[in-house]
Amino acid sequence: YGCQYNITPSSAPTLLHLCANTGSTALEGLNLILYFRQCNSLYLSPLITLYLSPSLSLSLSFFDLSVPASLSVSSDRSQFFEFESVSLGCEVQGNSAGWRVVRNTERGTLSECNIDWGKQQGSSCIVSLIPSDSGVYWCESGSGEHSNAVNITVPAGAVILESPVRPVTEGYSVTLRCRHQGTPSDLTADFYKDGSLIRTETTGEITISAVSKSDEGLYKCTNSEGESPESWMTVADLSLTASLSVSPDRSQFFEYESVSLSCEDQGNSAGWRVMRNAERGNVSECNTDWGKQQGSSCIVSLILSYSGVYWCESGSGEHSNAVNITVHAGAVILESPALPVTEGDSVTLRCRHQGTLSNLTADFYKDGSLIRNATTGEMTIPAVSKSDEGLYKCTNSKGESPESWMTVAGEKMRNVDIQIIWFFFTLLRGAETCIINWVVLLYTVKRC
């Protein structure tokens, strides 16, 4: 083949200039359009590998639908000892002016860098960490756009697990380290995935030479000095063959309400099962000690201990998207979508009271700030945009709901969880053969 380039949206015109021969008419009039989709708040600049014969011309329409910023974390890990420092930066397509690092701590305090925490140095926020700094961090623009969100944990104990805070690309090497705050730091360690012991290493670290989707999961480690917190490691593959659907589509439920969870496969759902990791740390599948399998769906009558993360998993260890479900003990919940909302669509948030008066006047909050008072107990956003993405809760005369994150998934044309588009054309013109093969690589969700 004549040429091969890895390109991003900004370099597409350069590739066409370098690679295409405008004197050929073999592909004249052929316009190929590639749509990118960011997936559940984890973002990566789109990457294409494109092969073509130098004797053919190609007209390529390229639409960049990625989000404008991502949060970078120095040392790429989510667990830190007290008084360690971390640098958080907003990597923006263009410049970082107007973007700021924001956090929501475990105490529920929403604030930005350089106010009562962190120190702004250029485009970075330098944080000397203490346990109360544990929480969710992201970048936010003045117009309300959000980047990906990252969970940072500062435990009080003497042991942490160093694992990637960002998704690891399938096929790459990844090392997990069990660190002790004192000396020596490389004590013999046991490593656990999804609650099960997977390896013991005298060096205090394990390396997965070619990570795959089956390696995705919840990791922790222990050594003679203690136990680390758990951290989720996300593996980004070339395709997600299944997605978890939730009916009704919301993330908060009262005790004893029912929810239907299904694995929607790009073929059939055979071999896929609904899994969960409850807040108590127990990983199990539907139809064991919770849920009832009915065809391809898992019907769950919810109790408080069922709060946790749910996903689909195949027999070979592939994972779908993950959804957080909260079963609330109080009298008020917020009905908001559990799955990402497509930009441009209408979305309604409802503040529900468990009693008979479900339409009480309610206050709605986003990222800790009051945004609307509604006498009907609900608010509608007629055309949702990225600026509407955030952490929502509601209050009424009967109490306050938990908080839930609402994700907005880019453009309206993004109607699947992940797209992999393969074009294979064989065009014969005498002895001339052209093969165009492009592969789209995207990152997938966690957890959001």
N, C-alpha and C positions, 0 to 999 in steps of 0.2 A: 504494500500500500504506500501511497505517496507521502502522507503526512499524518502525524498524530499529535494532538494538543489537549492539555487539560485546561478548561476555560471556566470562567465565571461570567456573570452577565455583562460586566464592564468590558471584558476582553473578547466578547463574541464578535464584534466587528473586525477586530484585529485578526482573529482566526480566519474569518471569511476572506479577508484580504490576502492572507498568507497562503491559504490552502486551496481556494477555488480558482479554477481557470475559466474566466468569463468568455473565452472563445468557444467553449463547447456548448452544444444545445441538447445534450443527453438528458439533462434534468431541468430544462427550462420550464418555468411555470409551476414547479413543484415547491410548495411552501410547507414547511414542517414547523409546527408550533409545540413548544414544550412548556408545560405548566409545572411550577414547583409548589410544594406544599410544606409549610412548617408544621410540625406535629406536636401538639399538646405541650407547648411552652419550652421545648428543647430545640435549639436552632443551630444551623450550620450553613455557611455559604454553599449554595448549590455547586455541584461538581459534575462535569460531563466528560466522558472520554469519547471522542468522535473520530471515526476512521472513514476516509473517503479516498477515491481515486483522484489523482491530481488532474485528470483530463475531464473532470465533470464539474459543472457549476451547481451551486446550491444557494437557495434563498432561505435564510433561517430567521424566523420571527422569535425573539427571545424576550420573555416577560419575567422580570425579577419580582417574585412575590414573597421574598424573605422579609423578616422583620428587620428594622433599621439598626438594632443594637443587640449586643450580647454582653453578659456579665462575665468578666474573667477573674479568676481567683489564683493568686500566686501560690506556688507549690501544689496546685491542683489536687486538693484534698478537702474533706468536709469536717474532719475532727482535729481539734487543736488543744494543746495543754494551756492552762491558765497562764497569762502573761506572754504567750507567744504572739507574734505579730502576723497579720495577713494584709496583703494589698489587694484591693478590689477595684477593678477598672471597668469603664463602659467602653466597649469596642464598637464604634459606630461607623456605618457606611457613609463616609464623608468626614465629619468632624464631631467631636464629643461635646461641643458647646450646647448648653441648655440641658444636658443629661446629668442626672445625679444618682448616687447610690442611696437606696432606700431600704429599710428593713422593718420587719414585724417580729418582735422578740416573743419568746415563749410566754411572757407576761401580758402579751397583747398590746404592746406599745409600738405604735407606728411612727417612725421619724426618719430623717435623712442625715447623711454624714455631715460632720462639722457643726452639729448643733450641740447635743449633749454626749456624743460619742464620735470616735474617729477623727482623723485630721486630713483635710484635703491637701494633697500635694500634686499640683498639676492636674492631670485627668484621673488620678488615682485617689482612693480613700484608704489611708493607713489606719488599721485598727489594732490596738494592743488589747488582747482579748481577756475577758473575765467570764465566769459562768453565766452571768445575766445577759451576755452578748449572744447567747445561743438563740437562733431563730432563722427566719427566711429572709434572704437578701436578693434584691434585684435592681436593675437600672430603670429610671423613669424620666421621661422628657417633660418639658413644661406643658406640652399639650396632652399629657396623660398616656402616652405610649409606654409599653412595658417591654423589657427584655425577658430572657429566661430567668427563672428563679432558682436559687441555690440554698440548700439547707446547711447551716454551719452549727456544729455542736462543740461546746466547750465543757467537757465533763469535769467533775470535781475529783475523780479518781486519778490513779497513777498510770493508767494504760489507755492508749488510743490505737485505733486501726487506721493506718494510712491507706486510703483507697481513693480512686479517682472521683472527683466531684462532678465531672462532666462525662457524658456518654463515651464509651470506648468503642472504636470501630471494630466490627467483626474481622477476625484474622490478625489483629495487632497483638503485641505482647503487653501484658499488664502485670505489675508486681504489687502485692499487698504486704504491708509491713506491720508487725505488732510491736509498738514502741512503748518502752518503759521510760518514765520521766527521769529516773535516776540512772546510775551506771551499774552494770553494763546495760546498754539499751537493746542488745540483741539476744535476750533470753530465749530459751526454748519456748515455743508457742504452739497452741492448738488453734486451728482455724475452722470456723463453722460457717456453713451456708444454709440459710432457711432453717436454722435450728439444729442441723445435723453436722457432726464432726466430719470434715473432709480431709484434713491432713495435719500432721504434727511435724514441725520443722525446728531443728536445733539452731538454725540461723535467725529465727524469728521472722522469716519472710517466706512467701510463696510466690512463684512466677507461673503464670498461665501463658505459654508461648504463643498460642494462636487462639485468642478468645472467641467464643461462639455464643449464640443466643442461650444455649443451655447453661452458660456460666452466669447469666444475669440472675440477680437475687439479693437477698439480705445477708450481709456478712458481719461477723464479729470475731474477736480473738480473745484468748485467755493465756496468761502465763503465771508464773509463781507469785507475781506482784498484784494480780487482779484481772479484771475483765473489762474490755472496751465496750463502748456503746455499739449499737448496730448501725450499719450504713448500707443503703441500697446501691448496687452497682448496675448501671444501665449499659446494655450492649446494643449498638446501632448496627442493624444488618441491612441488606439490600432490599428486603421485603418483609412485610408482616402479612402472614397468610390468614390471620384471624383477628377479629376485634371483639371486645366485650360490649354487649348491649345491655342497657338497664331499663326496666319497665316497672313503674313509671320512671321517666328520665329525671331523677333528682338524687341528691347525695345525702339528704337528711330525712330521717323517718322517726315516727313515734314508736315506742315499744309495742310489739304485737302486730304492727303493720306488715304486709307481705310485699316482697319484691321478686321480680322474675329476672334472672341473669342468664344470658344466652351467648354462646360462642358463634359468631357469624364468620364462616370460613369462605374463602374464595374458591369454593368447590363444594365441599360438604363438611359437616361438623364432626364426622366420625373421628374418634381418637382424641378429640379435644375435651377437656374437662374444666369446670370452674374451680378455681383455687382461691384461698384467702389467707391472709396473715392478720390475725386478730390483734388487738391492742396488747394482749397478754403475750404476744410473740409466738403463738401456736399456728404453724402452717399446716393446712389440711385441705382436702377436696370435698366438694359437694357430695351428699349422699353417704357420708361416713357418720359423723356425729352432729352434723348440721345440714339443713337443706334437704329437698326431695327432688330427685331427678324425674322430670316429666318430658319425655322425648328429648329434644335438644336443649331444653331449658332447665334451670335449677330454681325451684321455688323455695324461698326462704321466709319463714315467719320470724321476724326479727326480735331479738332481746338485746339488752344493753351490752352484753359481752360479745355480740356479733359486730360491733364497730371495728373497722379495719380496712385493709386494702384488698381488693378483689381483682382477679385477672383470669384469663384463659391460658391453659398450658397443654401442649401436645405430648404424646408419648415420648417424643424425641427431645423434649425439653424446650421447645419454642414457646415464646410468650406473646400475648397480645398486649394491647394497652392496659393500663391499670386504673382502677377507679376507687376513690376513697368513699366509704359509706359510714355515716355517723348515726347511731341510734341514741336519741336524746332522752334523758330522764325528766327533763322539764316539760312545761306545758306549751312551749312555743318552738316552732321550727321555721326555717326559711326554705321554701320550695324554690330551688334554683337548679339549672341543668347540671347533671353529673358529667355529661359528655361535652366536648367543645361545641360552641355555637358558631355557625358560619357567619362571617362578616356580611352585613347587609340584611340579615334575617331579623325578624321580630322575636323578642324574648320577654316573658312575663315572670316577675318574681313575686311570690305570695308569702305573706306572713301568716302562718296558720296557728290557730289555737286548738288545742285538743278537745275542748268542750264544744258545745252547740253553737256558740257565737264565734264562727270562724272568720267573719269579715270585720273584725275590730279595727279601729283606726290604728295605723302602724307608722313608725319611723323607720326609714331604710338608710343604712350606712354603707359606705364604700371606703375601704382602706382607713377605717376609723372615723371618717367624717360624715356627718348627716347630709344626705343628698336629696331626700324627699319625704314629705309627710303625706300619707294617702288614707282617706277616710274609708276606702273600700278594702283596705288591707292588702292591696297589691299595686305594683308599679310595672309599667310596660315600657320597654325601650323599642321603638318601632323599627329602627335600622341600626343594629348593634355594630360598633366599630372597635378597633383595637384599644381605644382610650377607655372603653367600658370594661376591659379586663381588669380583674382585681378581686379583693377579699370583701365579701358582702355579709351583712347580718341585719336583723331587724328586731325591733322592740314594740311591744304594745302594753296595754294595761295589765296583762296577765304574766308578762315576763320578757325574757330576752332569748333569742335563738343562738345556737352556735354560729361560728363563722364558716363560710364556704367560699372556695376560690372559683370564679367563673372564667373559663378560658375562651377566647375568641380566636377562631382559626381562619385568619386571612381572608382571601377573596372568596366570592360565592362559587367559583368554579371548583373550589377544593372540596369535593363532596365525598371523599374516601379518606381513611386514616393515613394511607400512604400510597403513593403511586410509583410504580415502576413501569416505564413505557419502553417497549422494545420495538424497534422498526427494523425489519429485515427485507430489503428490496433486492431482487436480482433482476437487473435490466440487461437484456442482450441487445447489442447493436453491432452486428458482425461478431467479432471475437472479443468485444469489450464487455466486461462484467463489472458491475458496481455493487459493492456491499456497504450499506450504511448501518452501523451498529452503535447505538448509544445507550449508555448505562447511567441511570440516575441514582446518585447516592444521597440519602437523606438520613438525618437522625430521627429516632423515635422517642415517646413519653414514657416518664415516670410518674414519674410520679408528680404528679402535680400535685 
